[in-house]
Amino acid sequence: MLETLTVKDFAIVGAADIAFHPGMTAVTGETGAGKSLLVDALLLLSGQRADAGVVRHGCERAELSATFSLGDAPRARAWLEAGDFDEGNSCQLRRVIRSEGNSRAWINGRPATLAQLQALAQTLLEIHGQHEHQALLERSHQLDLLDAFGGHAGERARVAELATRWRNVDAHMRELGGADQSARIAMLEHQLAELDCHALAPPDLDALNEVHKRLANAGQLLQGSSAVADALDGDGEFAALRAVARARAELNRLVQLDPALDAARELLDAAAIQLGEAHSAIGRYRDALELDPDRFGEVEAQIARLHELSRKHRVPVAELKAQAQTLREELETLRGAGERRDVLQREREFTRAAYDKAAAALTKMRRKAAERLGGDITALMAELGMGGGRFEVELQATDTAEPDSQGNERAEFMVSANPGQPPRPLRKVASGGELSRISLAIEVAALDADDVPTMVFDEVDSGIGGAVAEVVGRKLRRLGGKRQVLCVTHLPQVAAQAHAHLRVIKSTDARATQVGIEALQASARRDEIARMLGGVTITPQTLAHAGQMLEAVTQDS
């Protein structure tokens, strides 16, 4: 239940703090006083998009907040707990809209998105404005309302769950492709055989490239190594080992004359050993080296084949081995696809049978609910000044062959506003006033199906008057017996039926316009009803009539 609404610098309201009570509350005031600003504030707190125009002229921002008790709102409590927004038995929605046009929102003091604000507000209040009843013209909304009236939430959820499961299984079957995958399997087997035969792991590929490089340069390597071997120990006078031998012989003679040269002689001995080992190693390398054109041709062909496979599979040569593993996994999947398709086929058939059974049961329940809803609304239409009119809910089968998450039919609200006329779709025949009364009749008829604790009606009584207005007031009061009802109205017959009364007052001076909201009690309420009855001049008779209207409501209660 809505407990308080606080607004600051909102439109033409400087500041207002409004307390609300259970039952039906009427909101009245002169035309143009700003009665609907209360509804506008609740709409913004429900997540409706805002613009800078809602900020009071000359102010930096508008601030709105509403506090709800959760004793009659189990869905809201569950939503808050699931989102970690819960704060005990109450809930505060707050929103700040800046003059630049941007806004921020909070739920119980925690930052929230507009989508979160909208989702929570749907569990706390419903707002039926002068144009909100247009939702009744949408066929999807009509089906939702019928299911809510009939209490089909569980059955509809089951139908939706089975339809979703069927679509998922069907999509998986399409991913597996058609029944005959032999061509793809044969191609994968061929490609995999090629890769298994030729693809190399990165270390093996590096080794192959080294072999190719050596074979490609075998002639140069043979010539060069021979030249180096001759330079170390060849027939020439200047071969390194011969020169070192001469130097060693000379040092051996000189050491006899001066032992200080012994260290240098030892270094030359070591150098001679190292040069000899180098000469032997180069000789062994040269002797093992072969000019092998056949082997070189084989390696060249192997590398060319690898590059051909690289182009074919559009991956680098070094990744061909990984590509082989990818193709092997796909091949294994396809080889098991036939068996998997058989399993999925049985699952799809089972799910479709379960869906058909659930959807048929829902159809049967909808037909019964449609008959009851049509009868109830037809009776209420008569009370609301549309005697002889008729309301029906027509169920029309869907033309899709696949399971539908909403079931096998759609609802179409049919109405005959006058006797003797055949029912036609509501969206085609109802005038604004008729639609307002039908909307109210539907709310009354579906009272027990709706668990939203607060209902707001913004001049839904527009276009009616007299005895019909009094009936509308009684129906709203009846709604207030089970729900909190806020009703913005210009009709005294409706306002007199309320359990509580708020009056909106607009005042203007040379500098600014202010709007105030006050709770009316006893004589003040009688005076407001009299104003609504009599206009500018309030006579004793008008006051007496207003008093009688209020007294009659008290006696009826």
C-alpha positions as CSV (number, residue, x, y, z in Angstrom):
1,M,0.0,0.0,0.0
2,L,1.2,3.5,-0.8
3,E,1.8,5.3,2.5
4,T,3.4,8.6,1.5
5,L,4.3,10.6,-1.6
6,T,6.8,13.5,-1.3
7,V,7.6,15.9,-4.2
8,K,9.9,18.9,-4.3
9,D,10.3,21.4,-7.2
10,F,8.1,19.2,-9.5
11,A,6.3,21.0,-12.3
12,I,4.4,23.8,-10.4
13,V,4.6,22.1,-7.0
14,G,7.2,23.7,-4.7
15,A,7.0,21.0,-2.0
16,A,4.3,18.6,-0.9
17,D,4.2,15.7,1.5
18,I,1.1,13.6,1.2
19,A,0.0,10.7,3.4
20,F,-2.4,8.0,2.1
21,H,-4.7,5.6,3.8
22,P,-6.4,2.3,2.9
23,G,-9.6,2.2,0.9
24,M,-10.6,4.7,-1.7
25,T,-9.1,8.2,-1.8
26,A,-10.6,10.9,-4.0
27,V,-8.4,13.6,-5.4
28,T,-10.3,16.7,-6.5
29,G,-9.7,20.3,-7.4
30,E,-10.6,23.1,-9.8
31,T,-9.9,22.4,-13.5
32,G,-6.3,23.2,-14.2
33,A,-5.3,23.0,-10.5
34,G,-2.9,20.2,-11.2
35,K,-4.8,17.1,-9.9
36,S,-3.0,14.8,-12.3
37,L,0.4,15.9,-11.1
38,L,0.1,13.3,-8.4
39,V,-0.4,10.6,-11.0
40,D,2.5,12.0,-13.1
41,A,4.8,11.8,-10.0
42,L,3.8,8.1,-9.5
43,L,4.3,7.4,-13.2
44,L,7.9,8.8,-13.0
45,L,8.5,6.8,-9.8
46,S,7.3,3.7,-11.8
47,G,10.1,4.1,-14.3
48,Q,8.5,6.3,-17.0
49,R,11.0,8.4,-18.9
50,A,11.4,12.0,-17.9
51,D,12.6,15.2,-19.4
52,A,13.7,18.5,-18.0
53,G,10.2,20.0,-18.4
54,V,9.1,18.3,-15.1
55,V,11.6,20.4,-13.1
56,R,10.1,23.5,-11.6
57,H,11.1,26.7,-13.4
58,G,14.3,28.2,-11.9
59,C,15.2,25.0,-9.9
60,E,18.1,22.7,-10.5
61,R,16.2,19.4,-10.0
62,A,12.9,17.8,-9.1
63,E,12.9,15.2,-6.3
64,L,10.2,12.5,-5.9
65,S,9.9,9.7,-3.4
66,A,7.2,7.3,-2.4
67,T,7.0,4.9,0.6
68,F,5.0,1.6,0.4
69,S,4.2,-0.9,3.1
70,L,4.7,-4.5,1.9
71,G,2.2,-6.3,4.1
72,D,-0.2,-6.6,1.1
73,A,2.5,-7.0,-1.5
74,P,4.1,-10.5,-1.4
75,R,5.3,-10.2,-5.0
76,A,7.1,-6.9,-4.3
77,R,8.7,-8.4,-1.2
78,A,10.0,-11.4,-3.2
79,W,11.3,-9.1,-6.0
80,L,13.2,-7.0,-3.4
81,E,14.7,-10.0,-1.7
82,A,15.8,-11.5,-5.0
83,G,17.5,-8.3,-6.0
84,D,19.1,-7.6,-2.5
85,F,17.0,-4.4,-2.2
86,D,14.9,-5.6,0.8
87,E,14.7,-3.4,3.9
88,G,12.1,-5.1,6.1
89,N,8.3,-4.3,5.8
90,S,8.6,-1.1,3.8
91,C,9.9,0.1,0.4
92,Q,11.0,3.5,-0.7
93,L,11.2,4.5,-4.4
94,R,13.2,7.7,-5.0
95,R,14.0,9.6,-8.2
96,V,15.8,12.8,-8.9
97,I,15.4,14.6,-12.3
98,R,17.9,17.3,-13.1
99,S,17.2,20.4,-15.2
100,E,19.6,19.1,-17.8
101,G,17.2,16.2,-18.4
102,N,19.2,13.3,-16.8
103,S,17.9,11.4,-13.8
104,R,18.8,8.9,-11.1
105,A,16.7,6.4,-9.2
106,W,17.0,4.5,-5.9
107,I,15.2,1.6,-4.3
108,N,15.5,1.6,-0.5
109,G,18.5,3.9,-0.8
110,R,20.4,1.7,-3.3
111,P,21.0,2.9,-6.9
112,A,18.6,1.3,-9.4
113,T,18.0,1.4,-13.2
114,L,14.8,2.5,-14.7
115,A,14.1,-1.1,-15.8
116,Q,14.4,-2.2,-12.2
117,L,12.1,0.6,-11.1
118,Q,9.6,-0.5,-13.7
119,A,9.8,-4.1,-12.7
120,L,9.2,-3.4,-9.0
121,A,6.5,-0.8,-9.6
122,Q,4.5,-3.4,-11.5
123,T,4.1,-5.4,-8.3
124,L,3.2,-2.3,-6.2
125,L,0.7,-0.3,-8.2
126,E,-1.4,0.0,-11.4
127,I,-2.1,3.3,-13.0
128,H,-5.1,3.7,-15.2
129,G,-4.9,7.1,-16.8
130,Q,-7.2,8.8,-19.3
131,H,-5.2,7.1,-22.0
132,E,-3.9,4.0,-20.0
133,H,-7.1,2.1,-20.9
134,Q,-5.8,2.0,-24.5
135,A,-3.9,-1.1,-23.4
136,L,-7.2,-2.9,-23.5
137,L,-7.1,-2.6,-27.2
138,E,-4.0,-4.8,-27.5
139,R,-4.8,-8.4,-28.1
140,S,-1.8,-9.6,-26.1
141,H,-3.0,-7.6,-23.1
142,Q,-6.5,-9.1,-23.5
143,L,-5.1,-12.6,-23.4
144,D,-3.1,-11.7,-20.3
145,L,-6.1,-10.3,-18.6
146,L,-8.2,-13.4,-19.4
147,D,-5.6,-15.6,-18.0
148,A,-5.3,-13.5,-14.9
149,F,-9.1,-13.5,-14.4
150,G,-9.1,-17.3,-14.8
151,G,-6.1,-17.9,-12.6
152,H,-4.2,-19.7,-15.3
153,A,-0.7,-18.6,-14.3
154,G,0.6,-22.1,-13.6
155,E,-0.9,-23.6,-16.7
156,R,0.3,-20.8,-18.9
157,A,3.8,-21.0,-17.4
158,R,3.8,-24.8,-18.2
159,V,2.8,-24.2,-21.8
160,A,5.5,-21.5,-22.2
161,E,8.1,-23.8,-20.7
162,L,7.2,-26.7,-23.0
163,A,7.1,-24.4,-26.1
164,T,10.6,-23.1,-25.2
165,R,12.0,-26.6,-24.7
166,W,10.5,-27.8,-28.0
167,R,12.2,-24.8,-29.8
168,N,15.5,-25.5,-28.2
169,V,15.4,-29.2,-29.2
170,D,14.4,-28.3,-32.7
171,A,17.2,-25.7,-33.0
172,H,19.7,-28.3,-31.8
173,M,18.5,-30.8,-34.5
174,R,18.9,-28.1,-37.2
175,E,22.4,-27.5,-36.0
176,L,23.2,-31.2,-36.5
177,G,22.0,-30.8,-40.1
178,G,20.1,-33.2,-42.3
179,A,20.0,-37.0,-41.9
180,D,22.6,-37.6,-44.6
181,Q,26.0,-36.3,-43.6
182,S,28.0,-38.9,-45.5
183,A,29.5,-36.4,-48.0
184,R,30.8,-34.2,-45.2
185,I,32.1,-37.2,-43.3
186,A,33.9,-38.5,-46.4
187,M,35.5,-35.1,-47.0
188,L,36.6,-34.8,-43.4
189,E,38.1,-38.3,-43.5
190,H,40.1,-37.4,-46.7
191,Q,41.3,-34.1,-45.2
192,L,42.2,-35.7,-41.9
193,A,44.2,-38.5,-43.7
194,E,46.2,-35.8,-45.6
195,L,46.9,-33.9,-42.4
196,D,47.9,-37.0,-40.4
197,C,50.3,-38.0,-43.2
198,H,52.0,-34.6,-43.7
199,A,51.3,-32.1,-40.9
200,L,54.1,-31.7,-38.4
201,A,54.3,-30.5,-34.9
202,P,56.2,-27.2,-34.5
203,P,59.5,-28.9,-33.2
204,D,59.4,-31.4,-36.1
205,L,58.7,-28.5,-38.6
206,D,61.7,-26.6,-37.3
207,A,63.9,-29.7,-37.7
208,L,62.7,-30.1,-41.3
209,N,63.5,-26.5,-42.1
210,E,67.0,-27.0,-40.7
211,V,67.5,-30.1,-43.0
212,H,66.2,-28.2,-46.0
213,K,68.6,-25.3,-45.3
214,R,71.6,-27.6,-45.0
215,L,70.8,-29.6,-48.1
216,A,70.2,-26.4,-50.1
217,N,73.6,-25.1,-49.1
218,A,75.6,-28.4,-49.2
219,G,78.0,-27.3,-51.9
220,Q,78.9,-24.1,-50.2
221,L,79.3,-25.9,-46.9
222,L,81.6,-28.5,-48.4
223,Q,83.8,-26.0,-50.1
224,G,84.0,-23.7,-47.1
225,S,84.8,-26.5,-44.6
226,S,87.6,-27.8,-46.8
227,A,89.1,-24.3,-47.1
228,V,89.0,-23.9,-43.3
229,A,90.6,-27.3,-42.8
230,D,93.4,-26.3,-45.2
231,A,93.9,-23.0,-43.4
232,L,94.3,-24.9,-40.1
233,D,96.6,-27.7,-41.3
234,G,97.2,-27.7,-45.0
235,D,100.2,-27.9,-47.3
236,G,100.7,-24.2,-47.3
237,E,103.5,-22.5,-45.3
238,F,101.1,-20.3,-43.4
239,A,98.8,-23.1,-42.1
240,A,97.8,-22.3,-38.5
241,L,99.0,-25.5,-36.9
242,R,102.5,-25.2,-38.7
243,A,102.9,-21.7,-37.6
244,V,102.0,-22.5,-34.0
245,A,104.5,-25.5,-34.1
246,R,107.3,-23.2,-35.2
247,A,106.4,-20.7,-32.5
248,R,106.4,-23.4,-29.8
249,A,109.8,-24.7,-30.9
250,E,111.3,-21.2,-30.7
251,L,109.7,-20.7,-27.2
252,N,111.1,-24.0,-26.0
253,R,114.6,-22.7,-26.9
254,L,114.0,-19.3,-25.3
255,V,112.6,-20.7,-22.1
256,Q,116.1,-22.3,-21.5
257,L,117.4,-18.8,-21.5
258,D,114.6,-17.2,-19.4
259,P,112.0,-19.2,-17.5
260,A,109.6,-16.2,-17.5
261,L,108.5,-17.2,-21.0
262,D,107.2,-20.6,-19.7
263,A,103.6,-19.2,-19.2
264,A,103.5,-18.1,-22.9
265,R,104.8,-21.5,-24.0
266,E,101.9,-23.2,-22.0
267,L,99.3,-21.0,-23.8
268,L,100.7,-22.0,-27.2
269,D,100.6,-25.6,-26.2
270,A,96.9,-25.3,-25.3
271,A,96.2,-23.4,-28.5
272,A,97.9,-26.1,-30.5
273,I,95.6,-28.7,-28.9
274,Q,92.4,-26.5,-29.6
275,L,93.4,-26.0,-33.2
276,G,94.1,-29.7,-33.7
277,E,90.6,-30.6,-32.3
278,A,89.0,-27.9,-34.5
279,H,90.8,-29.3,-37.5
280,S,89.6,-32.9,-36.7
281,A,86.0,-31.7,-36.1
282,I,85.9,-29.9,-39.4
283,G,87.4,-32.8,-41.2
284,R,84.8,-35.2,-39.8
285,Y,82.0,-32.7,-40.8
286,R,83.4,-32.4,-44.3
287,D,83.8,-36.1,-44.7
288,A,80.2,-36.8,-43.6
289,L,78.7,-34.0,-45.8
290,E,77.1,-35.3,-49.0
291,L,75.7,-33.7,-52.0
292,D,72.4,-35.6,-52.1
293,P,70.0,-34.1,-54.8
294,D,67.5,-36.8,-54.3
295,R,67.2,-36.1,-50.6
296,F,67.0,-32.4,-51.2
297,G,64.2,-33.0,-53.7
298,E,62.2,-35.1,-51.2
299,V,62.5,-32.3,-48.5
300,E,61.5,-29.6,-51.0
301,A,58.5,-31.7,-52.0
302,Q,57.5,-32.2,-48.4
303,I,57.7,-28.5,-47.6
304,A,55.7,-27.6,-50.8
305,R,53.0,-30.1,-49.7
306,L,52.8,-28.4,-46.3
307,H,52.4,-25.0,-47.9
308,E,49.7,-26.4,-50.2
309,L,47.8,-27.8,-47.2
310,S,48.2,-24.4,-45.5
311,R,46.5,-22.6,-48.4
312,K,43.9,-25.3,-48.6
313,H,42.9,-25.0,-44.9
314,R,43.7,-21.3,-44.6
315,V,45.9,-21.7,-41.6
316,P,49.7,-21.2,-41.1
317,V,51.9,-24.3,-41.7
318,A,52.7,-24.4,-38.0
319,E,49.0,-24.8,-37.1
320,L,48.2,-27.7,-39.5
321,K,48.5,-30.2,-36.6
322,A,46.0,-28.2,-34.5
323,Q,43.7,-28.1,-37.6
324,A,43.8,-31.9,-37.8
325,Q,42.6,-32.1,-34.2
326,T,39.7,-29.7,-35.0
327,L,38.6,-31.8,-38.0
328,R,39.0,-35.0,-35.9
329,E,36.6,-33.5,-33.3
330,E,34.1,-32.5,-36.0
331,L,34.3,-35.9,-37.6
332,E,33.6,-37.6,-34.2
333,T,30.6,-35.4,-33.7
334,L,29.2,-36.1,-37.1
335,R,29.7,-39.8,-36.7
336,G,27.7,-39.7,-33.5
337,A,25.1,-37.2,-35.0
338,G,22.8,-39.9,-36.3
339,E,22.4,-41.4,-32.9
340,R,22.1,-38.0,-31.3
341,R,19.4,-36.9,-33.8
342,D,17.4,-40.1,-33.0
343,V,17.6,-39.1,-29.3
344,L,16.6,-35.5,-30.1
345,Q,13.8,-36.7,-32.4
346,R,12.3,-38.8,-29.6
347,E,12.7,-35.9,-27.1
348,R,11.0,-33.4,-29.6
349,E,8.1,-35.8,-30.1
350,F,7.7,-36.3,-26.3
351,T,7.8,-32.5,-25.7
352,R,5.3,-31.8,-28.5
353,A,2.9,-34.4,-27.0
354,A,3.3,-32.8,-23.5
355,Y,2.8,-29.4,-25.0
356,D,-0.4,-30.4,-26.9
357,K,-1.8,-31.8,-23.7
358,A,-1.0,-28.8,-21.7
359,A,-2.2,-26.3,-24.3
360,A,-5.5,-28.2,-24.8
361,A,-6.1,-28.1,-21.0
362,L,-5.3,-24.3,-21.1
363,T,-7.7,-23.8,-24.0
364,K,-10.5,-25.6,-22.0
365,M,-9.9,-23.4,-19.0
366,R,-9.8,-20.3,-21.1
367,R,-13.2,-21.1,-22.7
368,K,-14.7,-21.3,-19.2
369,A,-13.0,-18.2,-18.0
370,A,-14.1,-16.3,-21.2
371,E,-17.7,-17.2,-20.6
372,R,-17.6,-16.1,-17.0
373,L,-15.7,-12.9,-17.8
374,G,-18.1,-12.0,-20.6
375,G,-21.1,-12.5,-18.3
376,D,-19.6,-10.5,-15.5
377,I,-18.6,-7.5,-17.6
378,T,-21.9,-7.5,-19.5
379,A,-23.8,-7.2,-16.1
380,L,-21.4,-4.4,-15.0
381,M,-21.9,-2.6,-18.3
382,A,-25.6,-2.4,-17.6
383,E,-24.9,-0.9,-14.2
384,L,-22.6,1.7,-15.8
385,G,-25.2,3.0,-18.2
386,M,-24.7,0.7,-21.1
387,G,-27.9,-1.4,-20.7
388,G,-28.5,-3.8,-23.5
389,G,-24.8,-3.9,-24.4
390,R,-23.0,-7.1,-24.5
391,F,-19.4,-8.2,-23.8
392,E,-17.8,-11.4,-25.1
393,V,-14.3,-12.9,-25.2
394,E,-13.7,-14.6,-28.5
395,L,-10.9,-17.2,-28.6
396,Q,-9.3,-17.5,-32.0
397,A,-6.9,-20.4,-32.9
398,T,-3.4,-19.5,-33.9
399,D,-2.3,-20.5,-37.4
400,T,1.3,-21.6,-36.5
401,A,2.2,-25.3,-36.7
402,E,4.9,-24.9,-34.0
403,P,4.3,-24.7,-30.2
404,D,3.4,-21.2,-29.1
405,S,4.5,-19.9,-25.7
406,Q,1.1,-18.3,-25.2
407,G,-0.9,-21.4,-26.2
408,N,-3.1,-22.3,-29.1
409,E,-5.3,-19.2,-29.3
410,R,-5.5,-15.5,-28.9
411,A,-8.2,-13.5,-27.2
412,E,-10.3,-10.8,-28.8
413,F,-12.5,-8.7,-26.7
414,M,-15.9,-8.2,-28.5
415,V,-18.4,-5.6,-27.5
416,S,-21.9,-4.5,-28.5
417,A,-22.4,-1.1,-26.9
418,N,-26.1,-0.9,-27.9
419,P,-29.0,-3.4,-28.1
420,G,-29.5,-5.1,-31.4
421,Q,-25.9,-4.6,-32.6
422,P,-23.7,-7.6,-33.2
423,P,-20.5,-7.7,-31.1
424,R,-17.4,-6.3,-32.8
425,P,-13.8,-6.0,-31.7
426,L,-13.4,-3.6,-28.9
427,R,-10.6,-1.7,-30.7
428,K,-13.0,-0.9,-33.5
429,V,-16.2,0.2,-31.9
430,A,-15.7,1.6,-28.4
431,S,-15.7,5.4,-28.0
432,G,-13.5,7.1,-25.3
433,G,-16.3,7.2,-22.7
434,E,-17.4,3.7,-23.4
435,L,-13.8,2.4,-23.2
436,S,-13.4,4.1,-19.8
437,R,-16.5,2.4,-18.4
438,I,-15.6,-1.0,-19.9
439,S,-12.1,-0.6,-18.5
440,L,-13.6,0.0,-15.0
441,A,-16.0,-2.9,-15.5
442,I,-13.1,-5.2,-16.3
443,E,-11.1,-4.1,-13.2
444,V,-14.1,-4.8,-11.0
445,A,-14.8,-8.1,-12.7
446,A,-11.2,-9.2,-12.3
447,L,-10.8,-7.8,-8.8
448,D,-9.8,-11.1,-7.2
449,A,-7.4,-12.0,-10.0
450,D,-5.2,-9.0,-9.4
451,D,-2.7,-8.9,-6.5
452,V,-1.4,-5.4,-7.1
453,P,-2.2,-3.6,-3.8
454,T,-2.6,0.0,-5.2
455,M,-4.7,1.1,-8.1
456,V,-4.7,4.6,-9.5
457,F,-7.5,6.0,-11.7
458,D,-6.9,9.3,-13.4
459,E,-10.3,10.6,-14.5
460,V,-11.5,7.3,-15.8
461,D,-15.0,8.7,-15.2
462,S,-14.5,11.2,-18.0
463,G,-17.6,11.5,-20.2
464,I,-20.2,10.2,-17.7
465,G,-22.4,11.8,-15.1
466,G,-25.6,11.6,-13.2
467,A,-26.7,8.1,-12.0
468,V,-24.0,6.4,-13.9
469,A,-21.4,8.5,-12.1
470,E,-22.8,7.4,-8.8
471,V,-22.6,3.7,-9.9
472,V,-18.9,4.3,-11.0
473,G,-18.2,5.8,-7.5
474,R,-19.8,2.7,-5.8
475,K,-17.7,0.4,-8.0
476,L,-14.5,2.3,-7.1
477,R,-15.5,2.2,-3.4
478,R,-16.0,-1.6,-3.8
479,L,-12.5,-1.8,-5.3
480,G,-11.3,0.1,-2.3
481,G,-12.7,-2.6,0.0
482,K,-10.0,-5.0,-1.1
483,R,-7.3,-2.7,-2.7
484,Q,-6.0,0.8,-2.1
485,V,-7.7,3.0,-4.7
486,L,-6.6,6.5,-5.7
487,C,-9.1,8.3,-7.9
488,V,-8.5,11.7,-9.6
489,T,-12.1,12.8,-10.4
490,H,-14.2,15.9,-11.3
491,L,-17.5,14.2,-10.4
492,P,-19.1,14.8,-7.0
493,Q,-20.9,11.5,-7.2
494,V,-17.6,9.7,-7.4
495,A,-15.8,11.8,-4.8
496,A,-18.6,11.4,-2.3
497,Q,-18.0,7.6,-2.3
498,A,-14.4,7.8,-1.2
499,H,-13.1,6.8,2.2
500,A,-10.7,9.8,2.2
501,H,-10.5,13.0,0.3
502,L,-7.6,15.1,-1.0
503,R,-8.0,18.6,-2.5
504,V,-5.5,20.2,-4.9
505,I,-5.3,24.0,-4.6
506,K,-3.5,26.2,-7.1
507,S,-2.6,29.8,-6.0
508,T,-0.9,32.5,-8.1
509,D,0.8,35.7,-7.1
510,A,2.9,38.2,-9.0
511,R,6.0,36.0,-8.8
512,A,5.0,32.4,-9.0
513,T,2.3,29.7,-9.1
514,Q,2.1,27.2,-6.2
515,V,0.1,24.0,-5.9
516,G,-0.9,22.6,-2.5
517,I,-2.6,19.4,-1.5
518,E,-4.7,19.1,1.7
519,A,-6.6,16.3,3.3
520,L,-10.3,17.2,3.8
521,Q,-12.3,16.3,6.9
522,A,-16.0,16.6,7.7
523,S,-17.3,20.1,6.8
524,A,-14.3,20.9,4.5
525,R,-15.1,17.8,2.5
526,R,-18.8,18.7,2.3
527,D,-17.8,22.2,1.0
528,E,-15.6,20.6,-1.7
529,I,-18.5,18.3,-2.8
530,A,-20.8,21.4,-2.9
531,R,-18.2,23.2,-5.0
532,M,-18.2,20.3,-7.4
533,L,-22.0,20.3,-7.5
534,G,-22.7,24.0,-7.7
535,G,-19.8,25.7,-9.4
536,V,-19.0,29.3,-8.6
537,T,-22.1,30.1,-6.3
538,I,-22.5,27.7,-3.4
539,T,-26.1,27.9,-2.0
540,P,-27.4,26.4,1.2
541,Q,-29.3,24.0,-0.9
542,T,-26.0,22.9,-2.6
543,L,-24.4,22.4,0.8
544,A,-27.4,20.4,2.0
545,H,-27.2,18.2,-1.1
546,A,-23.5,17.6,-0.6
547,G,-24.2,16.7,3.0
548,Q,-26.9,14.3,2.0
549,M,-24.6,12.6,-0.5
550,L,-21.9,12.0,2.1
551,E,-24.5,10.8,4.6
552,A,-26.0,8.4,2.2
553,V,-22.6,6.8,1.6
554,T,-22.0,6.5,5.3
555,Q,-25.4,4.8,5.8
556,D,-24.8,2.4,2.9
557,S,-21.4,1.3,4.2
